[in-house]
Amino acid sequence: MKLSKHILILSLLVLSSLSMLHSQTIEETIRPVTNAIAIENATIISKPGMSTNNANIVIKNGIIKSVGANARIPKNAKKLKGDSLYVYPGFIDALGHIAIPKAKEEENKDRPKSPGMATHKQAGITPELKASTIINANDKTVAEWRKMGFTSAHTVPKGKMLPGTGALILLKGSTAEEMLVSDASSLYAQLQGSGRGAAPATVIGVIYKYKELYRQATQAKNHESMFSRNSVGAKRPVYDKALKAFYPVIDRKYPVYFKANKSLDIHRVLQMQKELGFPLVLTGVKDGAAVSSKIKSANASVLLSTDLPKAVEEKKEDDKKEKEEEISEETKAMTARKNEAIKNAESQFLQFNQQGIKTAFTSADAKSKEFFGNLKRMKDAGATDDMILAALTTTPAELLGVSNLMGSLDNGKMGNLVVLNKPMLEKGAQIKYVIIEGELFEYEIKQKKAKKKGDGEEVSSEALKVLLGDWEYTIDTPDQVRKGGLNFSGSPDEIIGVISSDDMGGDTELENVSFSNNEISFNFDIEMGPNTATLEVEATVDGEDMTGNMTVGEFGTFPFSATKVSPE
């Protein structure tokens, strides 16, 4: 439940003056007492294919000073014990919308009188908009993806056809200026019409308009160049901010990151690139294996979506036999196609790597909670740990032109790293520390609770039906009643829960969901300033009613209830 930190704190302040003082303290940034951090005796994976056991790494003034088995640790350094820990370069989001606020819907009065009279803004053509000018350092996505090990991100504006230019940021800092590494790293484009009564409204219209703008920009740039060399008797160039946004692409200073999910869209973008000759990175790719040879021929790079289709749960053999006669041939064929699509989505990362196509990942349209699980599915489909690590570190650094700054743990590079309790994709791996330019963020390693004798038998599929579906919950806090939604899905082996809040919007995945003898318990985290608070719920399910309590650490316990509104 992503409650607004201010609303939650106000709810809890009335408990006591002690709670009040504590809530103020928890939001303060804890300043380091030294400018040096050292991790001792850890397994350090400095880059894909290179690891050292029982090694040290020292970061001073935000820069990696030494790394290796014989790295000397300064006396004044903050020492972190690395025994049994694994240190990796900080992950880089190759493209996403981290720290970009949600786009506001334009009012109807801003609609054009006719499609032909639309302004560039009304048509979704704002390539001159810089992501660096709209970054919100307090946006929840910063902490959300940092918690997954990301230390930097290539972030782009949200929008329609040409949303704007991207920026490279660090996932730390209280202002946009503190986060910013580079304010221009890409031109971001989509095959998405305006949808607001303005041209271009269709994919074909977008393609035509993009080619028109690119050619106009090339002509305008040539005109400016000629005018600067000899302006006598020449017509003064007309300033057009939208066209000027194409100039760095024409000069090949950075590429166009073009969103194209499916094979047909990829084919269309590749055809445009062939005609116009711009450097290209295809992003948001979900189904591109069929055109991989064309991607390689175009020398384009790929950013795969980490939003994989939901894996099909394996049915028990008895269930298969019982249902076999009831399933029609049409349903069987549809299921087979779905399974094939899932298989292709999981294996295309391996295929792109085998063909030598530079491949990284995009966080756009993905859920952070599913990130590692989907990477594991790619590994199960044949990808190696080194392939996946490269896609998170060295490859995006290369694509963004910052290999000299980040992407590996080498002397002189930024002190960006992520520390786990186990190898990255091993079962039970959790993040212990994230360090960004020497700033330390610490996370709790949560131990799975063993089921005690007498806790009740494992719930059956039939008994689980009472829980699965949508619920509306109520929490009675001292200042007012809070409401939101719950959803439970899954199987007896794994119950998946999601909670949402009216206060802030968005969903948060529940952790440690346990259901037995109609008793349910779960917990979830919320961000409170630089820290994370864990909320725990224990309740009893009686038909379509759920009653119990929610505990917020030392702040206290509050009545919790819910009513079922629909089945799964």
LINLIN-V262616 format. One line per field, one symbol per residue. phi: phi as a letter, one per 30 degrees, with the letter a starting at -180 (. if undefined). A space follows every 50 residues. Layout:
phi = ???
//
This chain:
phi = .ddedddddddcdddaddddddddddcddddddbcbbbcchcdccdaeib bbdhccbbcbhicdcaakdcddcddcddccdceicbcbdedcddaabdic dddddddedddddaedcddedddicbdddceddbdcdcdddddddddcjd cbaccbdclcdbdlcdbcbcdajcbeddddcbcbbaccbbdbddibibdd ccdddddddddddddddddddddddddddacdicdddddbddddddeddd didacdccdadcedddeddddddddciddbbdbidcbbddcdddddddhc cbcddccdddddddddedddddceddddddddddddddddddddddcded ddddciddbbbcdeiccddceddddddddddkdcededdddcbddddddc ibddcajacbejdedcabbcdbeecdeidbdcbbbbhiccbcbddcdddd dddjdjddddedddedcdkcbccbbccedadcbabbbbbjbedaccbbbb bddbiicbddchdbbahicbbabacbdbidcbccccbbaccbiccbblbc cchddkbbdbbabdcadd
//
